[in-house]
Amino acid sequence: MRSVTLAEANDVHFECMAEQGFPSVTDQHGQQAIEFSKDQAEAMKLSQYVCYARYPLEDKYFEPYSVDQLRAIYDWNRTEVTQCLRDQGVEASSPPSFETFVERYALTGREHWTATEGLDLMTLEELCPETPPDDRLYGAGD
């Protein structure tokens, strides 16, 4: 078993699934998916279980964000994501106060404002990720 980061999780998962007999295909939009027939559904579920158990996400992704991490996410969205969206010709959503941002997260345990809130930006998410890189969010080497 080897814990993985969010950045490597998809690649590792698709690699593992291919080893289990379920290779992925890439569609015309560049999205990876695994095709399987109805009679392969149970084998597919078992393979997914094996791969997620073999390569679980690192524990840090299951911990609530600290106030410092929330500040990093908030600032990232107000600056980096907002500018990235503008560079793409898209206006970012208006940020709430930091206090309101934290309050919303505290109430839901996961939900918070992002600069892309209310926008249909599937393709821009890769160009303008809403979460800072792990080293900015969790610190270097964590």
Steps between C-alpha positions, in 0.01 A plus 500: 500500500624848409317821585466743210449873457203651320732596214598140434179320603331482158808377315576240768136387507478461121833312498380264770167445326686409179705247699168357626381454141309827458703734278384857452415679180524872429202672337504786250508753790808342654305342787605153613239236571480125541258319275350172615199286425210435736622147570835645616340728760587285804857443382528873439383581855749251644783649292409850617501380860843340453646811339360745756621273782843459341540874430295699754517878513738639760335557838545878480219521242249370753583751773301822536683809377668716761442876506840545330400258224164675456688829471725344232196376303320833535804704397575261213150547361501880549833538320624207290166354387337840448791616281509171311129532424546859382782381273247260348246780454276385786395711798549329838223487757516763775673384816326515834690628802754256639282463810198399287721261302613328822147497640364323189775240522436448872128449440544237228840351580599517133325772302667836446502786250711470187566758228323268253185469712189508284699472177493204261873456460581133460786576261630795701540292818818352358631844399386671820499243785293619797732349759862604544772241438564260788825672601311828552207336675672235712857627506806359330574135567178421686 
